[in-house]
């Protein structure tokens, strides 16, 4: 709960769009890798995590997120 509060609530939560097929970050309603907009999900992550994903992508490392239903 402490990590949730420090990283999301009192910090800067950020809405990102994830393609459910490939697991990569996409745009609102569009995945540039799958060339599709059918399987886009919205997710709240810390802004620092989004920056980390983008920096890894700039180094040609593709971090993928696996989305599960709860």
Residue pairs with C-beta under 8 A, 6 or more apart in sequence:
7 46
7 48
8 44
8 46
11 46
11 47
11 48
12 46
12 47
12 48
13 44
13 45
13 46
13 47
14 44
14 45
14 46
14 47
14 50
15 42
15 43
15 44
16 25
16 42
16 43
16 44
16 45
16 50
17 25
17 26
17 27
17 28
17 29
17 40
17 41
17 42
17 43
18 24
18 25
18 26
18 40
18 41
18 42
18 43
18 65
18 67
19 25
19 26
19 31
19 33
19 34
19 36
19 39
19 40
19 41
20 39
20 40
20 41
20 67
21 31
21 34
21 36
21 39
22 31
22 33
22 34
22 64
23 64
23 65
23 66
23 67
24 31
24 33
24 62
24 63
24 64
24 65
25 50
25 53
25 54
25 57
26 32
26 33
26 40
28 40
29 37
29 40
30 36
30 37
30 40
31 37
31 39
31 40
41 67
43 65
43 67
52 63
53 63
56 62
56 63
57 63
